[in-house]
Amino acid sequence: MKTFLKIIMLAAIIVGFHSCTLQQQEEFDFNPENNFADPFGNTTAWDYIQTRTTNAIIDDENRKVLDGEELDFMIAAIKHVGYQDLYSQTATKRTFFLLNNNAFTGNNRDRDIIRAVTGTTQGGGAVNADTLMASITAPEEINKLKAILKYHIVEEEVAQVPKITIFNKDFIFKTLLPEVRVDPITGEPLGLSGERADIALRRDIEWRMEVNNVNAPLISTAVQQGFNERVRAHNYVFNNGVGHYLNDTVRYQPFPLYENFSVD
């Protein structure tokens, strides 16, 4: 038995000696196949928005049933009012709230963009977004449409961090939309202010963002019950800012106040 143990110990010593004399293995250079870069980081918000169109059968009148989550109406609206530069400029990184097709024609009639602009609700069924937007020609309608788009662009880039440092707390930012001066007695609009309209953003403990929460420190028309909105999809990173999807509009002041004032 002792002889067997000695043989085992001798073999272990020999293996250990040879392992110490082995040459060092060459360093392995690992190149991961996964690319964790932002998929839209080399494009502008406008480049991205133009890719989000409904893939559906077009009828003989060049119409199709729009996917509520896509941006067909927003694309047509931006083109119609000539706001492409707002979404393609790269001098400043901004926050772009992406208004999906539901925001234009959904079930919330007080907030649907087409109804807010034209006074008429767009029903379901096939539609040509460009044709519908081209039908908006009255100056007061154009003014309201421009005001809606400008309120949904924030002057600075805001994701959940680092700008929103605490959950369930409202942080106030400036949009591109000028405020309207209102007569304190009659409520009649007097003209555009030099101040930009505020917007309130917060996140909850699960990192979901909400816009104009009812408890935010804004004027009453901005935080009216039913006018707050939770972000539907977050953090689409572009080379000129960040995008968040909304399924309905938010506001600071009622958009009809802008009927007689151009926000350009």
Summary of the structure (lengths in Angstrom):
residues: 264
radius of gyration: 28.1
end to end distance: 98.3
largest distance: 110.2
contacts: 752
relative contact order: 0.16
helix: 28%
strand: 20%
